[in-house]
């Protein structure tokens, strides 16, 4: 009598469960390592009219109110308008 084939065999178009587990563990290790990185890159999209938000030290300024003002600067030519 022939033995039945295991369900998790390497059939065409079938990814073995062990490989999925390894890839999941690798992905989680990479995410964990990236979360400990302290390098942060940021940029300001609006360089011509920045908005400054200030408040007193040791306060919760900005959590409920977004007060701001714009700095007067000479108008620059916008290269994106036609």
C-alpha positions in Angstrom: 0.0 0.0 0.0 1.4 3.5 -0.9 1.9 6.1 1.8 -0.2 9.2 1.3 1.7 12.4 0.4 2.1 15.0 3.2 -0.2 18.0 2.8 2.8 20.5 3.1 4.9 19.0 0.3 6.7 21.1 -2.2 4.2 21.2 -5.0 4.5 23.6 -7.9 3.1 27.0 -6.8 2.9 26.0 -3.2 5.1 27.8 -0.5 6.1 25.4 2.3 4.9 26.4 5.8 8.5 26.3 7.1 9.6 28.9 4.6 6.7 31.2 5.5 7.6 30.9 9.2 11.3 31.7 8.4 10.3 34.8 6.3 8.0 36.0 9.1 10.6 35.7 11.7 13.2 37.4 9.5 10.7 40.2 8.8 10.0 40.7 12.5 13.7 40.7 13.4 14.3 43.4 10.7 11.4 45.5 12.0 12.6 45.1 15.6 16.2 46.2 14.6 14.8 49.2 12.7 12.7 50.3 15.7 15.8 50.7 17.8 17.4 53.0 15.3 17.6 56.6 16.5 18.2 58.2 13.1 15.3 60.3 12.0 15.1 62.3 8.7 12.6 65.0 8.2 12.0 68.0 5.9 9.8 71.0 5.6 7.5 71.0 2.6 6.6 74.7 2.9 9.9 76.6 2.9 8.5 80.0 1.7 5.9 80.5 4.4 6.8 78.5 7.5 4.5 78.3 10.4 6.1 78.6 13.9 4.3 77.2 16.9 5.5 78.3 20.3 4.3 78.1 23.8 5.5 78.3 27.4 8.0 75.7 28.6 6.7 72.7 30.6 3.1 73.2 29.2 0.8 71.1 27.0 0.8 73.7 24.3 -0.3 72.3 20.9 -2.3 69.4 22.2 -5.6 71.2 22.0 -4.9 74.6 20.3 -2.9 75.2 17.1 -2.0 78.9 17.4 0.5 80.0 14.7 1.8 83.0 12.8 3.5 83.5 9.5 6.8 85.3 9.1 6.8 88.2 6.7 9.2 87.4 3.8 9.5 88.9 0.4 7.4 87.0 -2.2 9.4 84.6 -4.2 8.7 83.4 -7.7 6.8 80.1 -7.7 8.2 77.8 -10.3 5.2 75.4 -10.2 2.6 78.0 -11.3 2.3 78.6 -15.1 
